[in-house]
């Protein structure tokens, strides 16, 4: 019995230190899923920005979007679908990140997941603007010259509601990233955690300025771009950890097998 205990002790000292050990039992598939959700979601959001810039699409809230809708409707649909897919993947990333952080920061990760779910839900509700614009565009095309100004005013009033949803989501999203950053500082990735705190604080502050002063909505880009950067960097980090976990697991299995063979 003493000999067996001594062999186990020697084996524990021989095995390499696992970098994921502070997390407890971490599922490699959970890390890989979080990495893919964060990375792919951010790439889709980046593709949305590239599409808008390349095609010269107008601001969705500008009257030009209504007047030019028949010629840009397919491009607008592609933009909105890419945007919606990115938001959905970010929501998945939040859920998986909550599971990764639940052991080390249960309260903070739960609060961050809740804010993130609310933020992504509101942003998703605001995603398919082309559906509402199509109806208003048909009414505009069928209206007389005297009635068209009324249609434009009605469309702008409806866009005000959609803009309110966008601002609400853009405020909740960086707040969630801020809380995730504080939770990450407790063990999983302190450096990434500090970066998330900075990004989340900047995005939250920018949107608060928009809400308090009715500043141009371009400040909301600080929130969205910050969220893009966080999810992309975090996603890459989780994919690397997943591969590292797999390598260490395979090494541990080989060492255990070698120790048993030596016996």
C-alpha positions, 0 to 999 in steps of 0.5 A: 500500500505504501509503495502504491502511494509513493508511486502515485505521489511520484507520478503527480510530481512528474505530470506537467502543471495544467494551466487550466487547473485554477478553473477546476474541471473545464470542458474543452468543448465548452472552451472551443464553443465559446471561442468559435462563437466569439470569433465568428460573431465578431468576423460577421459584424466586421463583414457587416461594416465592410459591406456597408462601406463598400456599397456606400449604404446610407444611414438606416435612420436617414430619409435617403434609406427610404427614398433609395430602398428599391435599389438597395433592398437586397444589400440592406437585407444582407447587411441586416442578416449578417448583423443579426447572426453576429448578435446571436453568436455574441449571445451564445458567447455570453452564455458559454463564458458565464459557464466558464466563470461560474466557479470563480465568479458566480455572481458577477458572471450571472449579472454579466450574462443577464445584462448581455442577454438583455442587450443582445435581445434588444439589438436583435429586435432592432436588426431587421429594419429592412422589413419595416422599411419595405412596407413604408417604401411601398406606401411612399411609392404609391403616395402622391407628391403631397402625401409623400412628405407625410409618409417620410415623417411617419417613417422617421417617427418609426425610426425613432423607436428603433433608434431607442432600441439601438441605444438601449442595447448599445448601453447594456452590451458594454455594461455586460462586457465590463462585468465579464472583465471584472470576473475574468480578472479573478483567474481565467485571463487577468490581462483580457479582464483588464482590457474588457474593463477598459472597453466596457467602461468606454462603451458605457460612458459613450452611450450615456453621453448620447442618452444624456445630451442627445449627441450624434448617434455616431458615439454608439459606434464606440460601444459596438466596435468595443464589443467587436474587439472584446468578443474577437480577442476573447474568442481567440483566447478561448480557442488557444486555451482549448488547444492547450487543454487538449495537449496537456490532456494527451500528455497526461494520458501518455505519462500515466500510460508510461508509468503503468507500463513501467510498473 
